[in-house]
Amino acid sequence: SKYPNIVTAHNNRGIDYLEQGDIAQAISNFDKIIENQPNFEEAYNNRGIAYKAQGNIRQAIFDYNKAIELKPSYAEAYDNRGDAYIEQGNIAQAISDYSKAIEVDPKFVAAYCSRGTIYSQQGNFTQAIADLSRAIELNPGLAEAYNNRGVAYYLVKEYALAWADVHKAEELGYVVNPEFLNALKKASGRDK
């Protein structure tokens, strides 16, 4: 690794704090890394995650920008920045970032799932179903992708396919929205 073990240790500790919900400690850890290793892109990406968890979307985007500037092929940073843009309501920029994450890493499941979900919300169901199908192909255990693709199938009146995805999502432990289930039952004339 091009970074000393102490940097990696601080980064891992920061991630631990993040996972425990101690955002302030996480940010403090990432600050220390950035102070000592200002070109460590992972620290900016991780601090961006912490800022986003804190609700500080502008600062999160600033950190994702820096991570991407340091490593233009950083798929995770594009994906995270796309999520932050969604929080801001900047849908076009989010789609652009998810697309860039996919371009950089064609197997980046989260970006397919997020972009597919947005396409569905925009009424671009063909593209939504394609993205969500790709996410499922890459990670067959991704319940959220089945659920979201099921919604897209419902919206294009492909009820049998919608039911198949709902069943798979539930089988994987996903709690499908009861209002959606009722709408699907009514539209399809089926109970399951």
VOBA-247539 format. One record per residue (C-alpha): residue in one letter; x, y, z. Coordinates in steps of 0.02 Angstrom, whole numbers, plus 32768, in hexadecimal, padded with zeros to 4 digits. Example, Ala and Ser with C-alpha at 12.3 -4.5 7.8 and 13.67 -1.06 7.14 Angstrom:
% residues 2
A82677F1F8186;S82AC7FCB8165;
***
This chain:
% residues 192
S800080008000;K803A80B07FDB;Y7FFD80EA8087;P804880C18130;N7FEE804481A0;I7FBE80CF8219;V7F5781238190;T7EFE807F8169;A7EDF80658223;H7E9381138237;N7E2980F7819B;N7DE9805181E0;R7DC6809F828A;G7D66812A8233;I7CFE80A981D7;D7CDD804F827D;Y7CA180F382CB;L7C3181108233;E7BE480638244;Q7BC6808182FE;G7B6F812582D5;D7BF481918329;I7BFE820C8299;A7C63829282F5;Q7CEC82158322;A7CEC81D18271;I7D0382808228;S7D8C82A482A6;N7DE98205826F;F7DD9823081B7;D7E1282E481DB;K7EB1829F8229;I7ED482328192;I7EB782C28118;E7F2883328180;N7FB682B38174;Q7F92826A80C7;P7F3582F08062;N7F3382807FC7;F7EDD81E98018;E7E3D81E47FB2;E7DE981618020;A7DED81D780B6;Y7D8F825D8052;N7D0F81DE8015;N7CF5819980C5;R7CEB82468113;G7C6A826F808C;I7C0381DA80C5;A7C0F821A8178;Y7BDB82CB8147;K7B48828580E3;A7B12821D817A;Q7B1882BE81DF;G7AA98314815F;N7B3583868122;I7B1B83618069;R7B7E83F68026;Q7C1A83C28088;A7C00830C8053;I7BFE833F7F9B;F7C9B83A97FB7;D7CF5830F7FFD;Y7CB7829C7F72;N7CF4831D7EF3;K7DA0831A7F44;A7DA4825B7F46;I7D7782587E8C;E7DF782DF7E65;L7E7D82747EB9;K7E4081D27E66;P7DD481EF7DCB;S7DAE81347DC0;Y7D61812E7E70;A7CB880DC7E4C;E7C8080DC7F02;A7C9C81987F11;Y7C3381B87E75;D7BAA81487EBC;N7BAF819F7F65;R7BAC824A7F14;G7B1682107EAC;D7ABC81E37F4F;A7AE6828F7F95;Y7AA382E47EF8;I7A0182817F0F;E79F382CB7FBE;Q7A0283787F6E;G7981834E7EEA;N7A04835D7E61;I79C882C57DFE;A7A2482E77D5A;Q7ACA82F67DB4;A7AA582577E17;I7A8181F47D78;S7B2282387D2D;D7B8581FE7DC5;Y7B3581527DC9;S7B5B81417D0F;K7C1081757D2F;A7C1F80F57DBC;I7BE0806E7D43;E7C5680AA7CBA;V7CEA809F7D33;D7CB07FF87D7C;P7C317F9B7D0F;K7C0B7F257DA1;F7BDE7FAE7E1F;V7B377F697E5B;A7AFF7FFC7EC8;A7B0C80777E37;Y7A9E80097DC7;C7A1F7FF97E53;S7A1B80B47E79;R7A1780EA7DC3;G799080697D9A;T792480A67E2A;I7933815B7DEF;Y790A812A7D3C;S786E80D37D7C;Q783A816E7DDE;Q785281D47D3F;G77E5815E7CDA;N787881197C75;F784480667C98;T78A7800E7C0E;Q794A80577C4F;A7913803A7D04;I78EF7F837CE7;A79947F6E7C88;D79F97FBD7D17;L799F7F5E7DA1;S79B07EBB7D3F;R7A6B7EDB7D30;A7A767EFC7DEC;I7A1C7E567E0D;E7A8B7DFA7D90;L7B257E3C7DED;N7ADB7E1E7E9B;P7A497DA17E9C;G7A2F7DBF7F57;L7A077E787F45;A79547E7E7F84;E793F7F397F67;A79647F237EAD;Y78DC7E9E7E9D;N78627F0E7EF9;N78897FA67E8D;R78847F427DEC;G77DD7EFA7E25;V779B7FAC7E35;A77D97FD57D86;Y77877F377D40;Y76E57F687D98;L76EC80157D49;V76FB7FC97C9A;K766C7F507CC4;E76DD7EB57CC2;Y76847E6F7D5B;A76C67DBD7D55;L77797DFD7D51;A774F7E7A7DDB;W770C7DED7E49;A77A67D827E28;D78177E107E61;V77AC7E377EF9;H77B47D807F2E;K78717D7C7F16;A78877E1E7F78;E781E7DD98007;E787A7D338002;L791B7D978019;G78D27DEE80B2;Y78987E908062;V77FB7EDF80AB;V77967F128013;N772C7FAE8027;P767A7F768053;E762C80027FE9;F768E7FC47F53;L76567F117F75;N75A07F487F7C;A75B27FA87ED9;L76047F0F7E87;K757A7E9B7EC7;K74F47F107E86;A75467F2D7DDC;S75757E777DBE;G74D67E277E04;R75477DB37E6A;D75667DA17F23;K761A7D677F0E;
***
